[in-house]
């Protein structure tokens, strides 16, 4: 049986932690940052965990 390849688009966007949770970057952090206040910009820098329903789908892709 051949090895199942991972989806390269998912590998670039998501990261798996040691405990098995999946992290992703927040949306709306690409441009137009001048309008957003400093607390919003600071929160956008941090990564966020996926919802459990989505974790099942994404973990199959990784």
C-alpha positions in Angstrom: 0.0 0.0 0.0 1.5 3.4 -1.0 2.2 6.1 1.6 -0.6 8.7 1.9 0.7 12.1 0.9 -0.1 15.2 2.9 -1.8 18.2 1.3 0.9 20.7 0.8 -1.5 23.7 1.0 -2.6 22.5 4.5 1.0 21.9 5.6 1.8 25.6 4.8 -1.2 27.0 6.6 -1.5 24.8 9.7 0.8 23.5 12.5 0.3 20.6 14.8 1.2 21.0 18.5 2.7 18.3 20.7 -0.7 17.6 22.3 -2.3 17.2 18.8 -4.1 20.5 18.6 -4.0 22.4 15.3 -2.9 26.0 15.1 -3.7 28.5 12.3 -3.1 32.2 11.7 -5.9 34.7 12.2 -7.5 36.3 9.2 -7.5 40.1 8.4 -3.8 40.6 9.3 -2.5 41.1 5.7 -2.9 44.8 5.1 -4.9 47.9 6.1 -3.5 47.7 9.6 -3.6 51.5 10.1 -7.3 51.4 10.7 -7.1 48.7 13.4 -6.3 49.6 16.9 -3.2 48.3 18.7 -4.9 45.6 20.7 -6.6 44.2 17.6 -3.2 44.1 15.8 -1.6 42.4 18.8 -4.3 39.7 18.9 -3.9 39.1 15.1 -0.2 38.3 15.6 -1.0 35.3 17.8 -2.0 31.9 16.3 -5.3 30.3 17.2 -6.5 26.8 17.7 -9.1 25.3 15.3 -12.6 24.2 16.3 -12.9 20.5 17.0 -15.0 19.8 13.9 -12.4 21.4 11.7 -9.5 19.7 13.5 -10.7 16.3 12.2 -10.8 17.4 8.6 -7.4 19.2 8.7 -5.6 16.4 10.6 -6.5 14.1 7.8 -4.8 16.5 5.3 -1.6 16.7 7.4 
